[in-house]
């Protein structure tokens, strides 16, 4: 019988010291950036009631939740994402706070059956939400924050796709598509399956103008020019409002100097029961999944007894680290600057020296092996520590010689 105590479950992994230090540095940089933009951090529980995610039409696929029971038989689940709990918190505990609310979080999320291809069942997300504003300025602020957070994390080459679910929904109502066809189309358009779209149009005898429009949506890439080309299709108020909304967001991003990495993709149609307006994803080379995603989710608030406009995003911290590693941009591992050993009776002076060095911002360690000068130098060399000092009995410090290529 196999002994599992030596292993971790599928989809989770130990994060070892070097990567853990890098990950914490990324989180610290993103957290500081959130704070500088006026976002206030919250921490929601790692365990939620299943009802939090099952509200409405179900915000997430229930088969992707880690579910279990409490002692009273109620269904609980591990936190799937940060947005839905943030909305719950905003509409309950923070319901009397003045709007708009600018909230952020950094925490671990858990998803069942989603590991593989660089993804894990346990991973860290950093995200920000603005609740209480339906203006395009809020959408632009959230997308700008997402771009800035990703760059703060070290990603240089970033491409962002932005769409607007209202455009497609308006067309479906204008064309009078039946519910089954309307439900089938988003997945086909989102995955750019042009042949399947063509086949569906023919099998359902959809008019030629509808077929051409559906084939055009996932094929166009650009910014203002894409909106201009889609203008003739917007023969209804909802679709026209969606294009106007995107124009406003693009203009605001241009003001912020962030339009260079953004392109319009009206074929991006995932999670229509969740998103209600502008949506976006951020990508980089060397990795097959989005680094971040988000958008407007005005439909979520009613599930928690309120009516409030909301928009937000989440950034996958582990995914950022995977991308940086594959791109060769992962920061060097952090090692200690100094290792201090001491002779018998000199420990107090060694500690004083250490505190002095730490006060100057150095990473300084006190030797805990007691191996003497030779052992101290060997340990520093083996571990790649930059310098080793030995404090003699009389309190004098001795700088030990170390090889120039130590730790390599």
N, C-alpha and C positions, 0 to 999 in steps of 0.2 A: 504493500500500500504506500502510495507516494506521500511524503511528509510536506505539507504546504507551509509550514512555519518559516521556511527559508525563502519564500517567494512572495511577491505582491500579486493581487488579483489582476485580471485582464483590464487594460485601460487605465491603470494607475501606475505610478512609478515613484521611486525615491528621487528627490532632487538633491544632488550631491553638492558639497561646499562651494566649489567654484561657480557652478551654475546658480546655486541659491543666492550667492553674493551678487551675481550679475542681475538676477531676477529682482532682487530687492532694490538694487540701484535703479532699474527701469521703473519699478513701482514708485520709488521716491521721487524720481524726476517727473513722472506723470501726475503724482499727487500734488507736487508743488505747482505744476502748471494749472491744474484744476483750481487750486486755491487762489492763484494769481488772477484767475478769470471770475472769481466771485462764487464758485461752486462750494457748497458746504457738504462735507462728507457724512454719510450715514453708514451704519452697519446693520444689516437685517439678518435674521437668524439663518443658520445653515440648514435648518429643518423648518418646513412650512406645512400647514394643512394642505392636503391634496386639493381641497376646494379652491385654494388660491389660484391654481393653474387650470382647474377644470371649469372655472366660471365662464359664463356666456357660452360660446361655441367651443370652448376649450382653447386656451392660448397656445398650448404646445401639445404635440402628440403624446397621449397618456402612456404609450408603450415606451417612451424615452425617459420616463421618470423613474427614479429609484424610490419605490414605495414600500412602506411597512406600516405596522399598527402600533398605537400606543396602548397603555394598560387598560384604557377604557374602550378599546376597539375602534377608535377613530383612525382614518387613513391619513398617514403623514407622508411627506416626500422630501427628498433632499432638494436644496435650492437649484433650480434648473437654469435660471438667469438672474440678472440683477434688476431688470426693468420692471417686471411685474411686482416683485416685493417692494420696490421703491414706490410704485403707484399705490400699492396697498397702504404703505406707511404714510404717504402724502395725503391720502383720502381718509385716513382714520386718525392716527396719532398726531399728524401735523395739519389736520383739517382747519384749524383756526389760525394758521400762519398766513401772513399777507402774501398775496400773489404778485408776481410770479415766483415760484419756488425754483431755486437752482441747486440741485442735489447731485452728488457724485458718490461713487463707491469703488472699492477695490476688494475683491473677495473671490473665494473658490466656488465654482459651480460644478454640478454633477449631472451627467447625461448618460443614460443607459443605451447601449447598442449604437453609439455614435463614434466609437474609437476606430482607429485605423487611418492610414494616409496622412499621418502627422497629427491626427486629433487624438485626444484622450477622453476618458470618461470623467476624470477630475482635472479641472484646469482653472486658471485665474483670469478673471475679466476685470477690466477697468472701464467704468462707464460714467456718463453724465446725462442728466435729464433736466429739461425745463418744463415745468407744469404751470399752466395759467396764461399762456400766450398762444394765440392762433396766427400771429403775424409771421410773414416770411422771414422777418429778422430773427425770430427764434430758431427757425430751421437752419438759416445760414450760420447762426452762432453755434449750434450743435455740430453741424458739419465742419465748420472751421475749427472747433475744439477737437473733433476727431482727427482731422489732418494734423493739427499741431501736436496732439498727444502722440501720434504715430511717429512723427519726425523727432519729437523729444526722446522717444524710445530708441532712436538710432536708425530708422528706416530712411534711406535717402531717395530711392526710386519708388514713388508711390503713384498709382493710378486709381482714380475714384470714378465710379459710375453712379449717376443720379437719375432717378425716374420719378414718376408721379402716378400712383394707382388710380387717381380720379379720372385720368384721361381714358384708360381702358374701360372703366366702369361706366363712364358717360356714353362711350360708343356702344357698349352692350345694350344699354337702355334705349338708345336711339335706334339701334337696329332691331330691337325686339327679340333678341336671341333667347331661346328657351334655357331653363336653368341647367340642364345637363350639359349643353354645349358651353355655356358660360363657365361652368365648373371645370371643364376639360381644357379649355384654352390656356389659362394662365401657366400651367406647367409646361405646355408645349412651347409657348412663346418665351417663357423664362429660360428654357434650355435651348432655345433657337433651333427647334426641330422643324425646319421649313417644309420638308417633305410630308411630315405627319400633319402639319397645319393644312397643307394643300389637300391631302387625302380627306381630312375631316370636313373641310369646306365642300368638297365634291360630294361626299357621302350624305351630307345634310342639305345639299342643294342651296348653299348660301349664295347670295348675289355676288356678281363679279367684283363690285366695288368693295364689298366686305372682305372678300378673299384678298384683294390687292392690299387693302389697309392692314390686314392681319399679317401678311408677309412683309410689309414695309416696317412694322413696328420693331422687330428684333434686329433689323438690318442696318439701321441708321446709327452713326456715331458722330459726335461733334458737340457743339455748344448752341449758340444762338441760331446757327444755320439749320440744325435739326428741328428746332421749334418752328422756324419759318416754313420748312418743308411739310411739317405736320399740320400747319394752320388750316389748309383746305379741308382736312378731315374733321376738324373740330366744329361740327355743325350743331352742337348742343351746348348749353351753358356749363355743364360739369366739365366737359373736355376742354372748353375754352378757358375756364377758370384754372384748370390744371396747368395749361401752357403758360398762362399769365403768372401763376405762382412760381413756376420754374424760372421764368424770365427774371422775376424779382430776386430769387435766390442767387442766380448766376451773377446778376449785377452787384449784389452785396458781396459775394465772394470775390468778384473782380476788384471791388473797393478795398478788400482786405489783402489783396495780392495773392490769392489762393486759387485763382481760376486755372492756372497753368496745368494742374494735375487732374482737372475735372472734365468729364464728358457726359453728355446726356445719353441715356439708354432707356428708351420707353418700353423695351421688352422685358425689363426687370419687374416681375409681377409676383414675387413670392409672398405667401402669407397675407392674402387679401382680407381675410377675416380679422387680421390683427392690425395691419397698417391702414391708414386712412388718407394719406396725402403723399408728400415727398418722401422717397426712400433712397437709400444709398448704400454702397459697399466700397471698401478700400482694398486694393490688391497690390502685391509686389511680385517681382520675378522670383523663381526658384521654389514657389510653394503654390499648391493647387487650390487653396481655400482662401476666402476673404480674411484679411487681418481684422477688419472691423465692419460693422454693419449697423444700420439704424434707420430712423425715420419718424414720421408722425404717427401717433397711435391714439387718436382721440376716442376710439371705441373701447379702450381698456377701462377708463374711469367709471363708467356706469356699473361695471361688475362689482365695484366697491362702494356703491351708493352715492356717487357724485357725478357731476358733469364738469369736466375741466379739460381744456386742450392740453396736449402733451407731445413732446418730441424728445428723442434721446438716441444714444448710441452705446455700443459696447465694443471694447478692443480686447482681443485675445492676447494676453501677455505671453503665454507659452508659445503661441503661434508666431509672435514677433521674434522670440528667441530662436525658434527653428529657422525663420527666414534669415536672421542675422548670421546664424551659423552657416547656412548654405551659401550665403553671399560673401562669406569671409569677413564680415564686419563685426563679429561678436567681440566685445571688449576683452582685453587681457584679464586673466584671472587675478584677483587681488591677493597679494601676499603681504606678510608683515614686513615692516621696515626694519625692525630691530629685535634681536634676541639678546637678553641680558642674563648672564649667569653670575655666580658669586662664590667666593671662598667661604669657609667656615667663619661665622661671626660677621659677615659683611652683607647679610640679607637686607637689613634695615636700610643701608645706604643704596643697595641695588633697587629697592622699592622706591626710594626717594628719587633716584635718577629716572626710573620708569615713569613716575608721575609727572616729572618735569617734561619728559619727552612727549608724553600723551597730551599734556597741556599745550604743546606746540603743534598738535595735530598729527603726530606720528602714530602708526600702529606698532605698539611696542609690547613684547611678550616677556614674561619672567620665566626663566628656565625651570621646568618641573621634573627634570630627569637627574640632576645632580651628577653629571658625568665629568665635570672639570673642563679645563680649557679645550683639550683635544676633542672631547665628546661634544662640547658646545659648538665648535667650529664645524664638526662633521654634521651635526644636526642642522645648522643653518644652511650648509651647502646642500644637503639632501633635500631640504624643504624649499629652497630657492629664496630664503630670507636675505634681504639686502646687506645687513650688517650684523655683527656679533660683538658684544662687549662683555668683558669679564671684570668683575669688581673684586679687587684683592682685599686681603684682610685689613690693610691700612686704609681702605676706602678709595684707593686710586683705581680709575677705570683703565682697562687695557683693551685697545681695539685689535681684534683678532684678524689675521689675514685670511681672506676667502678667495677661492678661484673666481675669475671673471665670468666664467660660463656656468655658474652654479644654477641648478634648477632647470637647465635646458635639456 
